[in-house]
Amino acid sequence: MSASNAEAFGASADALVDRAVGILGGHPTELQGAVLADLVALWVAGHRVSGNRAEGDQVRADLLRLHSQHVGELVEMYLDGVVG
C-alpha cells in the first residue's frame, strides 16, 4: 500500500470509527461489547476459502489472532498515560 493509499485508508477508518462511536456512545458497555462481538464474528466468518473448510478455518483463526493482537496494541495506545 502506498503512503497516499495508507493515508486515505486511515482517514476512512477514522471516519467510520467516529460514526460508530456516535451510534454506540451512551449505551451500556455490555451492549457495546455485544454489538462489537457480533460485528467481528460477521467479519471473521466472511473470510472463506472456497472448497476447503479446513484451510478456511485456519485463515479465520489466524485472522482472529492478528485482530486480537492489534486490539491489544490499540488498547495500550489509548491507555498510555492514563492512571487507574
Distance bins in CASP14 RR format, pairs under 12 A and 6 or more apart:
PFRMAT RR
TARGET T0000
AUTHOR 0000-0000-0000
RMODE 2
METHOD distances of the structure
MODEL  1
1 7 0 0 0 0 1 0 0 0 0 0 0
1 8 0 0 0 0 1 0 0 0 0 0 0
1 9 1 0 0 1 0 0 0 0 0 0 0
1 10 0 0 0 0 0 1 0 0 0 0 0
2 8 0 0 0 0 1 0 0 0 0 0 0
2 9 0 0 0 0 0 1 0 0 0 0 0
3 9 0 0 0 0 0 1 0 0 0 0 0
3 10 0 0 0 0 0 1 0 0 0 0 0
4 10 0 0 0 0 0 1 0 0 0 0 0
4 11 0 0 0 0 0 1 0 0 0 0 0
5 11 0 0 0 0 0 1 0 0 0 0 0
5 12 0 0 0 0 0 1 0 0 0 0 0
6 12 0 0 0 0 0 1 0 0 0 0 0
6 13 0 0 0 0 0 1 0 0 0 0 0
7 13 0 0 0 0 0 1 0 0 0 0 0
7 14 0 0 0 0 0 1 0 0 0 0 0
8 14 0 0 0 0 0 1 0 0 0 0 0
8 15 0 0 0 0 0 1 0 0 0 0 0
9 15 0 0 0 0 0 1 0 0 0 0 0
9 16 0 0 0 0 0 1 0 0 0 0 0
10 16 0 0 0 0 1 0 0 0 0 0 0
10 17 0 0 0 0 1 0 0 0 0 0 0
10 18 0 0 0 0 0 1 0 0 0 0 0
11 17 0 0 0 0 0 1 0 0 0 0 0
11 18 0 0 0 0 0 1 0 0 0 0 0
12 18 0 0 0 0 0 1 0 0 0 0 0
12 19 0 0 0 0 0 1 0 0 0 0 0
13 19 0 0 0 0 0 1 0 0 0 0 0
13 20 0 0 0 0 0 1 0 0 0 0 0
13 70 0 0 0 0 0 1 0 0 0 0 0
13 74 0 0 0 0 0 1 0 0 0 0 0
14 20 0 0 0 0 0 1 0 0 0 0 0
14 21 0 0 0 0 0 1 0 0 0 0 0
15 21 0 0 0 0 0 1 0 0 0 0 0
15 22 0 0 0 0 0 1 0 0 0 0 0
16 22 0 0 0 0 0 1 0 0 0 0 0
16 23 0 0 0 0 0 1 0 0 0 0 0
16 39 0 0 0 0 0 1 0 0 0 0 0
17 23 0 0 0 0 0 1 0 0 0 0 0
17 24 0 0 0 0 0 1 0 0 0 0 0
17 25 0 0 0 0 0 1 0 0 0 0 0
17 36 0 0 0 0 0 1 0 0 0 0 0
17 74 0 0 0 0 0 1 0 0 0 0 0
17 78 0 0 0 0 0 1 0 0 0 0 0
18 24 0 0 0 0 0 1 0 0 0 0 0
18 25 0 0 0 0 0 1 0 0 0 0 0
19 25 0 0 0 0 0 1 0 0 0 0 0
20 27 0 0 0 0 0 1 0 0 0 0 0
20 32 0 0 0 0 1 0 0 0 0 0 0
20 33 0 0 0 0 0 1 0 0 0 0 0
20 35 0 0 0 0 1 0 0 0 0 0 0
20 36 0 0 0 0 1 0 0 0 0 0 0
20 39 0 0 0 0 1 0 0 0 0 0 0
21 27 0 0 0 0 0 1 0 0 0 0 0
21 32 0 0 0 0 1 0 0 0 0 0 0
21 36 0 0 0 0 0 1 0 0 0 0 0
22 32 0 0 0 0 0 1 0 0 0 0 0
23 31 0 0 0 0 0 1 0 0 0 0 0
23 32 0 0 0 0 1 0 0 0 0 0 0
23 35 0 0 0 0 1 0 0 0 0 0 0
23 36 0 0 0 0 0 1 0 0 0 0 0
23 39 0 0 0 0 0 1 0 0 0 0 0
24 30 0 0 0 0 0 1 0 0 0 0 0
24 31 1 0 0 1 0 0 0 0 0 0 0
24 32 1 0 1 0 0 0 0 0 0 0 0
24 33 0 0 0 0 1 0 0 0 0 0 0
24 34 0 0 0 0 0 1 0 0 0 0 0
24 35 1 0 0 1 0 0 0 0 0 0 0
24 36 1 0 0 1 0 0 0 0 0 0 0
24 39 0 0 0 0 0 1 0 0 0 0 0
25 31 0 0 0 0 1 0 0 0 0 0 0
25 32 1 0 0 1 0 0 0 0 0 0 0
25 33 0 0 0 0 0 1 0 0 0 0 0
25 35 0 0 0 0 0 1 0 0 0 0 0
25 36 0 0 0 0 0 1 0 0 0 0 0
26 32 0 0 0 0 1 0 0 0 0 0 0
27 33 0 0 0 0 1 0 0 0 0 0 0
27 34 0 0 0 0 1 0 0 0 0 0 0
27 35 0 0 0 0 1 0 0 0 0 0 0
27 36 0 0 0 0 0 1 0 0 0 0 0
28 34 0 0 0 0 1 0 0 0 0 0 0
28 35 0 0 0 0 0 1 0 0 0 0 0
29 35 0 0 0 0 0 1 0 0 0 0 0
29 36 0 0 0 0 0 1 0 0 0 0 0
30 36 0 0 0 0 0 1 0 0 0 0 0
30 37 0 0 0 0 0 1 0 0 0 0 0
31 37 0 0 0 0 0 1 0 0 0 0 0
31 38 0 0 0 0 0 1 0 0 0 0 0
32 38 0 0 0 0 0 1 0 0 0 0 0
32 39 0 0 0 0 0 1 0 0 0 0 0
33 39 0 0 0 0 1 0 0 0 0 0 0
33 40 0 0 0 0 1 0 0 0 0 0 0
33 41 0 0 0 0 0 1 0 0 0 0 0
33 71 0 0 0 0 0 1 0 0 0 0 0
34 40 0 0 0 0 0 1 0 0 0 0 0
34 41 0 0 0 0 0 1 0 0 0 0 0
35 41 0 0 0 0 0 1 0 0 0 0 0
35 42 0 0 0 0 0 1 0 0 0 0 0
36 42 0 0 0 0 0 1 0 0 0 0 0
36 43 0 0 0 0 0 1 0 0 0 0 0
36 67 0 0 0 0 0 1 0 0 0 0 0
36 71 0 0 0 0 1 0 0 0 0 0 0
37 43 0 0 0 0 0 1 0 0 0 0 0
37 44 0 0 0 0 0 1 0 0 0 0 0
37 64 0 0 0 0 0 1 0 0 0 0 0
37 67 0 0 0 0 0 1 0 0 0 0 0
37 71 0 0 0 0 0 1 0 0 0 0 0
38 44 0 0 0 0 0 1 0 0 0 0 0
38 45 0 0 0 0 0 1 0 0 0 0 0
39 45 0 0 0 0 0 1 0 0 0 0 0
39 46 0 0 0 0 0 1 0 0 0 0 0
39 67 0 0 0 0 0 1 0 0 0 0 0
40 46 0 0 0 0 0 1 0 0 0 0 0
40 47 0 0 0 0 0 1 0 0 0 0 0
40 60 0 0 0 0 0 1 0 0 0 0 0
40 63 0 0 0 0 1 0 0 0 0 0 0
40 64 0 0 0 0 1 0 0 0 0 0 0
40 67 1 0 0 1 0 0 0 0 0 0 0
40 68 0 0 0 0 1 0 0 0 0 0 0
40 70 0 0 0 0 0 1 0 0 0 0 0
40 71 0 0 0 0 1 0 0 0 0 0 0
41 47 0 0 0 0 0 1 0 0 0 0 0
41 60 0 0 0 0 0 1 0 0 0 0 0
41 63 0 0 0 0 0 1 0 0 0 0 0
41 64 0 0 0 0 1 0 0 0 0 0 0
41 67 0 0 0 0 0 1 0 0 0 0 0
42 60 0 0 0 0 0 1 0 0 0 0 0
43 60 0 0 0 0 1 0 0 0 0 0 0
43 63 0 0 0 0 1 0 0 0 0 0 0
43 64 0 0 0 0 1 0 0 0 0 0 0
43 67 0 0 0 0 1 0 0 0 0 0 0
44 56 0 0 0 0 0 1 0 0 0 0 0
44 57 0 0 0 0 0 1 0 0 0 0 0
44 59 0 0 0 0 1 0 0 0 0 0 0
44 60 1 0 1 0 0 0 0 0 0 0 0
44 61 0 0 0 0 1 0 0 0 0 0 0
44 62 0 0 0 0 0 1 0 0 0 0 0
44 63 1 0 1 0 0 0 0 0 0 0 0
44 64 1 0 1 0 0 0 0 0 0 0 0
44 65 0 0 0 0 0 1 0 0 0 0 0
44 66 0 0 0 0 0 1 0 0 0 0 0
44 67 1 0 0 1 0 0 0 0 0 0 0
44 68 0 0 0 0 0 1 0 0 0 0 0
45 56 0 0 0 0 0 1 0 0 0 0 0
45 57 0 0 0 0 0 1 0 0 0 0 0
45 59 0 0 0 0 0 1 0 0 0 0 0
45 60 1 0 0 1 0 0 0 0 0 0 0
45 63 0 0 0 0 0 1 0 0 0 0 0
45 64 0 0 0 0 0 1 0 0 0 0 0
46 56 0 0 0 0 1 0 0 0 0 0 0
46 59 0 0 0 0 1 0 0 0 0 0 0
46 60 0 0 0 0 1 0 0 0 0 0 0
46 63 0 0 0 0 1 0 0 0 0 0 0
46 64 0 0 0 0 0 1 0 0 0 0 0
47 55 0 0 0 0 0 1 0 0 0 0 0
47 56 1 0 0 1 0 0 0 0 0 0 0
47 57 0 0 0 0 0 1 0 0 0 0 0
47 58 0 0 0 0 0 1 0 0 0 0 0
47 59 1 0 1 0 0 0 0 0 0 0 0
47 60 1 0 1 0 0 0 0 0 0 0 0
47 61 0 0 0 0 0 1 0 0 0 0 0
47 62 0 0 0 0 1 0 0 0 0 0 0
47 63 1 0 1 0 0 0 0 0 0 0 0
47 64 0 0 0 0 1 0 0 0 0 0 0
47 66 0 0 0 0 0 1 0 0 0 0 0
47 67 0 0 0 0 0 1 0 0 0 0 0
48 54 0 0 0 0 0 1 0 0 0 0 0
48 55 0 0 0 0 1 0 0 0 0 0 0
48 56 1 0 0 1 0 0 0 0 0 0 0
48 57 0 0 0 0 1 0 0 0 0 0 0
48 58 0 0 0 0 0 1 0 0 0 0 0
48 59 1 0 0 1 0 0 0 0 0 0 0
48 60 0 0 0 0 1 0 0 0 0 0 0
48 63 0 0 0 0 0 1 0 0 0 0 0
49 55 1 0 1 0 0 0 0 0 0 0 0
49 56 1 1 0 0 0 0 0 0 0 0 0
49 57 0 0 0 0 1 0 0 0 0 0 0
49 58 0 0 0 0 1 0 0 0 0 0 0
49 59 1 0 1 0 0 0 0 0 0 0 0
49 60 0 0 0 0 1 0 0 0 0 0 0
49 62 0 0 0 0 0 1 0 0 0 0 0
49 63 0 0 0 0 0 1 0 0 0 0 0
50 56 0 0 0 0 1 0 0 0 0 0 0
50 59 0 0 0 0 0 1 0 0 0 0 0
51 57 0 0 0 0 0 1 0 0 0 0 0
52 58 0 0 0 0 1 0 0 0 0 0 0
52 59 0 0 0 0 1 0 0 0 0 0 0
53 59 0 0 0 0 0 1 0 0 0 0 0
53 60 0 0 0 0 0 1 0 0 0 0 0
54 60 0 0 0 0 0 1 0 0 0 0 0
54 61 0 0 0 0 0 1 0 0 0 0 0
55 61 0 0 0 0 0 1 0 0 0 0 0
55 62 0 0 0 0 0 1 0 0 0 0 0
56 62 0 0 0 0 1 0 0 0 0 0 0
56 63 0 0 0 0 1 0 0 0 0 0 0
56 64 0 0 0 0 0 1 0 0 0 0 0
57 63 0 0 0 0 0 1 0 0 0 0 0
57 64 0 0 0 0 0 1 0 0 0 0 0
58 64 0 0 0 0 0 1 0 0 0 0 0
58 65 0 0 0 0 0 1 0 0 0 0 0
59 65 0 0 0 0 0 1 0 0 0 0 0
59 66 0 0 0 0 0 1 0 0 0 0 0
60 66 0 0 0 0 0 1 0 0 0 0 0
60 67 0 0 0 0 0 1 0 0 0 0 0
61 67 0 0 0 0 0 1 0 0 0 0 0
61 68 0 0 0 0 0 1 0 0 0 0 0
62 68 0 0 0 0 0 1 0 0 0 0 0
62 69 0 0 0 0 0 1 0 0 0 0 0
63 69 0 0 0 0 0 1 0 0 0 0 0
63 70 0 0 0 0 0 1 0 0 0 0 0
64 70 0 0 0 0 0 1 0 0 0 0 0
64 71 0 0 0 0 0 1 0 0 0 0 0
65 71 0 0 0 0 0 1 0 0 0 0 0
65 72 0 0 0 0 0 1 0 0 0 0 0
66 72 0 0 0 0 0 1 0 0 0 0 0
66 73 0 0 0 0 0 1 0 0 0 0 0
67 73 0 0 0 0 0 1 0 0 0 0 0
67 74 0 0 0 0 0 1 0 0 0 0 0
68 74 0 0 0 0 0 1 0 0 0 0 0
68 75 0 0 0 0 0 1 0 0 0 0 0
69 75 0 0 0 0 0 1 0 0 0 0 0
69 76 0 0 0 0 0 1 0 0 0 0 0
70 76 0 0 0 0 0 1 0 0 0 0 0
70 77 0 0 0 0 0 1 0 0 0 0 0
71 77 0 0 0 0 0 1 0 0 0 0 0
71 78 0 0 0 0 0 1 0 0 0 0 0
72 78 0 0 0 0 1 0 0 0 0 0 0
72 79 0 0 0 0 1 0 0 0 0 0 0
73 79 0 0 0 0 0 1 0 0 0 0 0
73 80 0 0 0 0 0 1 0 0 0 0 0
74 80 0 0 0 0 0 1 0 0 0 0 0
75 82 0 0 0 0 0 1 0 0 0 0 0
76 82 0 0 0 0 0 1 0 0 0 0 0
END
